[in-house]
């Protein structure tokens, strides 16, 4: 038996009482049988073709189960933090092979020549990433979801490459660095020309121009801006600088107090040593300091192409940017992400010189041609 609604029950009782008091009882109309109500319709969530296509990339990447990185910056605990966060998000293992950018350039040449590409993604110097693209070893990442978001970037992630193969995932300031135990504030150079002072002869360490792209990325923009000239570069070569393989070795020499200064270090790498308590300080130069970005590409013909794209998209997401910024102590390129770099290496320069696409292309060419070698090395 169906139960009547409360309102209908009350109405029936009133009618019965009224009939009892009336001389001619009126028939009580039967209450209307309540009709079942249809469940409210849930709005349908439309899945766009782009979302559906990206979901297929994620599923394919999970089936691949692995992504391999050739990396200069994702070393030690930094790489562990990045690999753990990505695997927790997607269940995909991250293998990181670390080394110098110039080594990876040669390694990739061999891999592509024999048709056995081992890596899916690589990151490092602007010049190395551009040379990888020039060799036809990268793919466009313009269609990744992270790059469809508007107004989320501190600077354009495609500043190096309008064709959107080479992306920038962080940025770095290039400047002289001193060990503050060895250089008094009154003696600090204040101009690039101060580096030619005889007091610094034999007391500076720098990346070898045969192997390291940092000298090119610093001095080519300054040459192109006409802040310095080729004669200055020759004079700097006569300062008997100590050459090491790259930026990290520069930091190690400074941290051991073997040299008091480097003419050019990158805040991205020196930050690792500052975070460990090494008292290093960036110097402002009257002519300006060069700001550059750190590049990355997804490699063509790789063994895990979907996982490579997924890693790139994650790297440029808010989560990926936060993980890298905090682990690597580097500034994020995405807005709203906390800056993980140590305050001691955040340079407050009077003048910043951005590395243009033309500067980066020119530096890549001059690195390949070893432009600085005859100017600096006998």
C-alpha positions as a printed NumPy array, in Angstrom:
array([[  0.   ,   0.   ,   0.   ],
       [  1.296,   3.41 ,  -0.993],
       [  1.767,   6.023,   1.714],
       [  0.202,   9.403,   1.111],
       [  2.277,  12.514,   1.366],
       [  1.904,  14.425,   4.659],
       [  0.126,  17.357,   3.016],
       [ -2.469,  15.035,   1.438],
       [ -3.023,  13.279,   4.798],
       [ -3.666,  16.552,   6.634],
       [ -6.054,  17.662,   3.896],
       [ -8.008,  14.38 ,   4.179],
       [ -8.357,  14.742,   7.95 ],
       [ -9.756,  18.274,   7.588],
       [-12.34 ,  17.063,   5.082],
       [-13.476,  14.228,   7.371],
       [-13.949,  16.606,  10.327],
       [-15.94 ,  18.983,   8.175],
       [-18.185,  16.138,   6.971],
       [-18.92 ,  15.034,  10.548],
       [-20.248,  18.498,  11.444],
       [-22.36 ,  18.928,   8.305],
       [-25.978,  17.707,   7.994],
       [-25.435,  16.486,   4.468],
       [-22.087,  14.803,   4.236],
       [-20.23 ,  15.57 ,   1.032],
       [-18.21 ,  12.9  ,  -0.712],
       [-14.501,  13.147,  -0.012],
       [-12.546,  13.338,  -3.222],
       [ -9.807,  10.772,  -3.475],
       [ -6.366,  12.322,  -3.246],
       [ -4.408,  12.364,  -6.459],
       [ -1.912,   9.567,  -6.682],
       [  1.572,  11.126,  -6.638],
       [  3.423,  10.611,  -9.924],
       [  7.028,   9.407,  -9.778],
       [  9.552,  12.202, -10.45 ],
       [ 12.301,  11.624, -13.021],
       [ 15.853,  11.966, -11.664],
       [ 17.4  ,  15.347, -12.536],
       [ 19.581,  15.21 , -15.617],
       [ 23.314,  15.492, -14.983],
       [ 25.105,  17.871, -17.351],
       [ 27.31 ,  16.   , -19.808],
       [ 31.006,  16.889, -19.617],
       [ 32.137,  17.255, -23.198],
       [ 35.607,  15.898, -23.886],
       [ 37.405,  17.971, -26.478],
       [ 39.353,  16.232, -29.238],
       [ 42.53 ,  17.782, -27.798],
       [ 41.832,  16.351, -24.32 ],
       [ 41.047,  12.946, -25.767],
       [ 44.225,  12.994, -27.854],
       [ 46.334,  13.955, -24.839],
       [ 44.77 ,  11.196, -22.742],
       [ 45.924,   8.74 , -25.406],
       [ 49.477,  10.119, -25.094],
       [ 49.355,   9.566, -21.318],
       [ 48.061,   6.02 , -21.745],
       [ 50.718,   5.251, -24.359],
       [ 53.436,   6.712, -22.115],
       [ 52.315,   4.497, -19.237],
       [ 52.55 ,   1.474, -21.509],
       [ 56.087,   2.521, -22.486],
       [ 56.76 ,   2.647, -18.742],
       [ 60.045,   4.541, -18.89 ],
       [ 61.637,   7.813, -19.991],
       [ 65.382,   8.34 , -20.395],
       [ 66.979,  11.771, -19.942],
       [ 70.42 ,  13.024, -20.987],
       [ 70.997,  15.767, -18.455],
       [ 73.615,  18.251, -17.314],
       [ 71.581,  19.737, -14.45 ],
       [ 69.52 ,  16.871, -12.985],
       [ 72.35 ,  15.358, -10.954],
       [ 72.452,  13.591,  -7.574],
       [ 69.622,  14.409,  -5.184],
       [ 68.146,  16.803,  -7.76 ],
       [ 67.61 ,  13.989, -10.227],
       [ 66.26 ,  11.715,  -7.492],
       [ 63.636,  14.311,  -6.503],
       [ 62.569,  14.859, -10.118],
       [ 62.391,  11.146, -10.931],
       [ 60.408,  10.383,  -7.765],
       [ 57.86 ,  13.152,  -8.346],
       [ 57.265,  12.167, -11.972],
       [ 56.872,   8.485, -11.107],
       [ 54.451,   9.292,  -8.295],
       [ 52.354,  11.297, -10.743],
       [ 52.34 ,   8.886, -13.697],
       [ 53.881,   5.569, -12.57 ],
       [ 56.652,   5.931, -15.159],
       [ 60.309,   5.245, -14.327],
       [ 62.809,   8.035, -15.042],
       [ 66.374,   7.044, -15.999],
       [ 68.769,  10.003, -15.877],
       [ 72.16 ,   9.841, -17.596],
       [ 74.263,  12.802, -16.46 ],
       [ 77.23 ,  14.39 , -18.183],
       [ 78.461,  17.455, -20.043],
       [ 76.514,  18.937, -22.915],
       [ 79.357,  18.643, -25.411],
       [ 79.619,  14.918, -24.636],
       [ 75.907,  14.443, -25.295],
       [ 76.194,  16.252, -28.638],
       [ 78.807,  13.742, -29.78 ],
       [ 76.928,  10.801, -28.27 ],
       [ 73.718,  11.726, -30.077],
       [ 75.553,  12.132, -33.381],
       [ 76.692,   8.516, -33.092],
       [ 73.291,   7.227, -31.945],
       [ 71.464,   8.848, -34.849],
       [ 74.082,   7.729, -37.324],
       [ 73.727,   4.067, -36.332],
       [ 69.95 ,   4.322, -35.789],
       [ 69.955,   3.442, -32.087],
       [ 68.73 ,   6.461, -30.14 ],
       [ 68.843,   5.738, -26.412],
       [ 67.331,   8.887, -24.852],
       [ 63.91 ,  10.536, -25.113],
       [ 64.641,  13.98 , -23.683],
       [ 67.678,  16.148, -23.041],
       [ 68.31 ,  19.454, -21.319],
       [ 71.188,  21.879, -20.851],
       [ 72.895,  24.797, -22.553],
       [ 71.062,  26.916, -25.096],
       [ 73.808,  26.353, -27.652],
       [ 73.7  ,  22.575, -27.285],
       [ 69.907,  22.436, -27.618],
       [ 70.003,  24.623, -30.731],
       [ 72.713,  22.443, -32.271],
       [ 70.6  ,  19.34 , -31.53 ],
       [ 67.673,  20.957, -33.334],
       [ 69.914,  21.949, -36.255],
       [ 70.946,  18.309, -36.58 ],
       [ 67.281,  17.279, -36.986],
       [ 67.287,  15.399, -33.68 ],
       [ 64.327,  17.148, -31.982],
       [ 60.56 ,  17.378, -32.392],
       [ 58.139,  20.281, -32.005],
       [ 56.295,  20.432, -28.681],
       [ 53.957,  23.266, -29.655],
       [ 50.845,  21.121, -29.137],
       [ 51.552,  20.097, -25.528],
       [ 48.794,  21.149, -23.082],
       [ 51.18 ,  23.182, -20.892],
       [ 51.826,  25.522, -23.814],
       [ 48.128,  26.097, -24.466],
       [ 47.768,  27.96 , -21.155],
       [ 47.77 ,  31.741, -21.377],
       [ 49.518,  34.309, -19.201],
       [ 51.314,  31.807, -16.977],
       [ 54.938,  32.528, -17.947],
       [ 57.502,  34.876, -16.44 ],
       [ 59.153,  34.822, -19.864],
       [ 58.303,  33.162, -23.159],
       [ 59.368,  29.491, -22.952],
       [ 59.977,  29.585, -26.727],
       [ 62.22 ,  32.654, -26.602],
       [ 65.01 ,  30.601, -28.181],
       [ 63.008,  28.942, -30.907],
       [ 59.878,  30.245, -32.65 ],
       [ 59.483,  26.804, -34.248],
       [ 58.946,  25.421, -30.724],
       [ 61.433,  22.616, -30.592],
       [ 63.762,  24.161, -28.009],
       [ 61.993,  25.275, -24.839],
       [ 63.345,  27.225, -21.856],
       [ 62.411,  25.75 , -18.49 ],
       [ 64.397,  28.094, -16.232],
       [ 66.737,  31.047, -16.532],
       [ 70.159,  32.012, -15.259],
       [ 72.248,  35.157, -14.893],
       [ 75.852,  34.984, -16.063],
       [ 78.31 ,  37.085, -14.127],
       [ 81.708,  37.035, -12.455],
       [ 81.615,  35.281,  -9.072],
       [ 84.108,  35.749,  -6.249],
       [ 84.832,  33.743,  -3.123],
       [ 84.204,  36.346,  -0.435],
       [ 86.911,  34.919,   1.851],
       [ 89.479,  35.673,  -0.846],
       [ 88.26 ,  38.931,  -2.397],
       [ 87.554,  42.036,  -0.326],
       [ 84.615,  44.248,  -1.344],
       [ 86.976,  47.109,  -2.157],
       [ 88.839,  44.888,  -4.644],
       [ 85.787,  43.55 ,  -6.482],
       [ 85.751,  44.283, -10.234],
       [ 82.943,  46.614, -11.245],
       [ 83.406,  46.495, -15.015],
       [ 84.234,  43.744, -17.478],
       [ 87.364,  45.769, -18.272],
       [ 88.467,  45.469, -14.625],
       [ 89.11 ,  41.782, -15.292],
       [ 92.14 ,  42.873, -17.331],
       [ 93.809,  44.325, -14.22 ],
       [ 97.209,  42.638, -13.633],
       [ 96.113,  41.673, -10.093],
       [ 93.822,  39.005, -11.614],
       [ 96.443,  37.444, -13.873],
       [ 96.619,  33.731, -13.129],
       [ 93.828,  34.013, -10.547],
       [ 90.698,  33.27 , -12.574],
       [ 89.024,  29.967, -13.464],
       [ 86.686,  29.534, -16.434],
       [ 85.054,  26.835, -18.547],
       [ 87.265,  25.567, -21.368],
       [ 86.02 ,  27.062, -24.683],
       [ 86.639,  23.682, -26.326],
       [ 84.071,  22.001, -24.077],
       [ 81.972,  24.629, -22.318],
       [ 79.349,  26.781, -24.022],
       [ 79.082,  29.226, -21.092],
       [ 81.855,  31.59 , -22.278],
       [ 80.127,  31.831, -25.658],
       [ 76.693,  32.438, -24.151],
       [ 78.144,  35.198, -21.973],
       [ 80.529,  37.009, -24.283],
       [ 78.769,  36.702, -27.672],
       [ 75.784,  38.863, -26.525],
       [ 78.249,  41.387, -25.047],
       [ 80.169,  41.435, -28.35 ],
       [ 76.965,  41.751, -30.365],
       [ 75.867,  44.647, -28.128],
       [ 79.304,  46.198, -28.706],
       [ 79.837,  46.403, -24.947],
       [ 83.114,  44.516, -25.621],
       [ 85.189,  43.798, -28.712],
       [ 87.458,  41.067, -30.038],
       [ 90.57 ,  42.885, -28.818],
       [ 89.158,  42.718, -25.299],
       [ 88.738,  38.952, -25.708],
       [ 92.392,  38.624, -26.744],
       [ 93.477,  40.661, -23.716],
       [ 91.371,  38.456, -21.436],
       [ 93.116,  35.428, -22.921],
       [ 96.45 ,  36.905, -21.875],
       [ 95.305,  36.802, -18.221],
       [ 96.399,  33.153, -18.014],
       [ 93.025,  31.836, -16.885],
       [ 92.745,  28.292, -15.607],
       [ 90.523,  26.186, -17.859],
       [ 88.235,  23.473, -16.487],
       [ 85.668,  21.304, -18.234],
       [ 82.519,  23.251, -17.294],
       [ 80.44 ,  25.309, -14.884],
       [ 80.297,  22.703, -12.143],
       [ 84.086,  22.383, -12.102],
       [ 84.309,  26.191, -11.882],
       [ 82.175,  26.033,  -8.734],
       [ 84.314,  23.251,  -7.29 ],
       [ 87.518,  25.251,  -7.787],
       [ 85.96 ,  28.284,  -6.089],
       [ 84.613,  26.199,  -3.216],
       [ 88.083,  24.738,  -2.564],
       [ 89.579,  28.256,  -2.581],
       [ 91.978,  27.287,  -5.359],
       [ 91.069,  30.465,  -7.252],
       [ 89.424,  33.64 ,  -5.931],
       [ 87.241,  34.385,  -8.96 ],
       [ 85.662,  33.275, -12.21 ],
       [ 85.097,  35.781, -15.025],
       [ 81.807,  34.055, -15.798],
       [ 79.733,  31.6  , -13.826],
       [ 76.034,  30.822, -14.089],
       [ 73.748,  31.485, -11.153],
       [ 71.985,  28.201, -11.986],
       [ 75.086,  26.122, -11.205],
       [ 76.759,  28.309,  -8.574],
       [ 73.481,  28.119,  -6.609],
       [ 74.299,  24.471,  -5.807],
       [ 77.474,  25.547,  -4.028],
       [ 75.87 ,  28.551,  -2.332],
       [ 73.184,  26.28 ,  -0.9  ],
       [ 75.933,  24.124,   0.614],
       [ 77.347,  27.178,   2.407],
       [ 80.156,  28.198,   0.044],
       [ 80.487,  32.014,   0.394],
       [ 80.286,  33.015,  -3.262],
       [ 78.998,  36.329,  -4.537],
       [ 77.899,  37.471,  -8.012],
       [ 79.272,  40.801,  -9.242],
       [ 77.408,  43.454, -11.171],
       [ 79.231,  44.85 , -14.199],
       [ 78.823,  48.396, -15.471],
       [ 78.26 ,  47.25 , -19.073],
       [ 75.52 ,  44.833, -17.998],
       [ 75.007,  41.162, -17.188],
       [ 73.701,  38.576, -19.636],
       [ 70.501,  36.707, -18.788],
       [ 70.008,  33.388, -20.489],
       [ 67.704,  30.432, -20.234],
       [ 68.296,  26.714, -19.885],
       [ 66.942,  24.706, -22.773],
       [ 65.357,  21.299, -23.278],
       [ 64.133,  19.218, -26.21 ],
       [ 62.187,  16.035, -26.832],
       [ 64.344,  13.868, -29.062],
       [ 63.181,  12.545, -32.414],
       [ 63.053,   8.787, -33.115],
       [ 63.393,   8.039, -29.419],
       [ 62.511,   4.694, -27.772],
       [ 59.756,   6.213, -25.594],
       [ 58.326,   9.114, -27.612],
       [ 55.111,   9.502, -25.632],
       [ 56.909,   9.398, -22.279],
       [ 59.308,  12.05 , -23.57 ],
       [ 56.444,  14.391, -24.419],
       [ 54.708,  13.649, -21.127],
       [ 57.88 ,  14.486, -19.192],
       [ 58.269,  17.778, -21.065],
       [ 54.653,  18.704, -20.335],
       [ 55.093,  17.83 , -16.647],
       [ 58.334,  19.816, -16.455],
       [ 56.472,  22.918, -17.633],
       [ 53.444,  22.373, -15.384],
       [ 53.135,  24.146, -12.023],
       [ 53.991,  20.878, -10.252],
       [ 57.07 ,  20.175, -12.354],
       [ 58.311,  23.75 , -12.127],
       [ 57.978,  23.683,  -8.346],
       [ 59.819,  20.359,  -8.017],
       [ 62.718,  21.527, -10.204],
       [ 62.91 ,  24.994,  -8.611],
       [ 63.113,  23.612,  -5.082],
       [ 65.377,  20.654,  -5.908],
       [ 67.739,  22.548,  -8.214],
       [ 67.607,  25.91 ,  -6.347],
       [ 66.758,  27.708,  -9.544],
       [ 64.131,  30.318, -10.44 ],
       [ 60.985,  28.989, -12.158],
       [ 59.966,  30.296, -15.548],
       [ 56.29 ,  29.913, -14.647],
       [ 54.339,  32.475, -12.639],
       [ 53.033,  31.639,  -9.178],
       [ 55.758,  29.085,  -8.41 ],
       [ 58.05 ,  29.841,  -5.425],
       [ 61.654,  30.712,  -6.3  ],
       [ 63.933,  28.029,  -4.871],
       [ 67.221,  29.807,  -5.604],
       [ 69.363,  31.016,  -2.682],
       [ 69.021,  34.779,  -2.113],
       [ 72.828,  35.106,  -2.228],
       [ 72.936,  34.306,  -5.962],
       [ 69.935,  36.402,  -7.003],
       [ 71.697,  39.13 ,  -8.938],
       [ 70.381,  42.681,  -8.74 ],
       [ 72.041,  44.215, -11.766],
       [ 71.687,  47.777, -12.978],
       [ 71.43 ,  46.466, -16.533],
       [ 70.397,  43.05 , -17.82 ],
       [ 71.166,  41.981, -21.391],
       [ 68.737,  39.267, -22.545],
       [ 70.047,  36.539, -24.823],
       [ 68.15 ,  36.936, -28.078],
       [ 67.409,  34.14 , -30.525],
       [ 70.093,  35.632, -32.772],
       [ 72.606,  35.671, -29.898],
       [ 71.882,  32.036, -29.071],
       [ 72.179,  31.   , -32.726],
       [ 75.432,  32.973, -33.047],
       [ 76.81 ,  31.42 , -29.843],
       [ 75.89 ,  27.951, -31.111],
       [ 77.738,  28.58 , -34.383],
       [ 80.783,  30.039, -32.657],
       [ 80.898,  27.139, -30.187],
       [ 80.907,  24.708, -33.122],
       [ 83.648,  26.768, -34.787],
       [ 85.628,  27.117, -31.495],
       [ 85.794,  30.887, -32.005],
       [ 87.336,  31.596, -28.573],
       [ 90.011,  28.891, -28.691],
       [ 92.645,  30.816, -30.711],
       [ 91.876,  33.978, -28.706],
       [ 92.4  ,  32.315, -25.321],
       [ 94.544,  29.233, -25.762],
       [ 98.022,  28.935, -27.229]])
